[in-house]
Amino acid sequence: MSWNDETYLVGEKVKVEGEKTPGVVTRVDIKKGVIFVLHKRMRELPYPFPEAINNGLIKPEVEKK
């Protein structure tokens, strides 16, 4: 896997709208347009990529490098 602009979020904490605690991005599937976030109690949920980030559903806690 190449670490380019789309995958800089892998392993970073994110705030998800409607969730009390932050989650961690586990993987980004660019071809399918999905980003997976691991929440508390090992719940891994898919979100549309990049729409979820652009619309503010997922807010990264880091600045883009």
C-alpha positions in Angstrom: 0.0 0.0 0.0 1.4 3.4 -0.9 1.1 6.2 1.7 -0.2 9.1 -0.4 -2.7 11.9 0.2 -5.8 9.6 0.5 -4.3 7.2 3.1 -2.8 9.7 5.6 -5.8 9.1 7.9 -5.0 5.4 8.5 -4.3 5.0 12.3 -5.5 8.5 13.2 -8.3 9.4 15.6 -11.5 10.9 14.2 -14.6 12.3 15.7 -17.8 10.9 14.1 -21.1 12.8 14.2 -23.5 11.0 16.5 -20.8 9.0 18.4 -19.8 9.9 22.0 -16.2 8.7 21.8 -13.7 9.2 19.0 -12.9 6.3 16.6 -9.8 5.2 14.8 -9.5 4.9 11.0 -8.5 1.3 10.2 -8.5 1.4 6.4 -9.4 3.4 3.3 -10.7 1.6 0.2 -10.4 4.2 -2.5 -11.7 2.0 -5.3 -15.0 1.2 -3.5 -15.2 4.7 -1.9 -15.3 3.5 1.7 -13.5 4.5 4.9 -13.7 2.2 7.9 -13.7 3.5 11.4 -13.2 1.4 14.5 -15.3 2.5 17.4 -15.4 1.5 21.1 -16.1 -2.2 21.8 -14.6 -3.2 18.4 -17.4 -1.9 16.2 -16.0 -1.2 12.7 -18.4 0.8 10.6 -18.0 1.9 6.9 -18.6 5.4 5.8 -18.6 6.9 2.3 -15.2 8.3 1.2 -14.6 11.2 0.6 -18.1 12.5 1.1 -18.1 11.8 4.9 -15.0 13.9 5.4 -16.2 16.7 3.0 -19.7 16.9 4.6 -18.3 17.0 8.2 -19.6 13.6 9.3 -16.1 12.5 10.1 -13.7 15.1 11.5 -10.0 14.1 11.7 -8.2 15.2 14.8 -5.0 15.8 12.8 -4.1 18.4 10.2 -3.3 17.1 6.7 0.5 16.7 6.3 
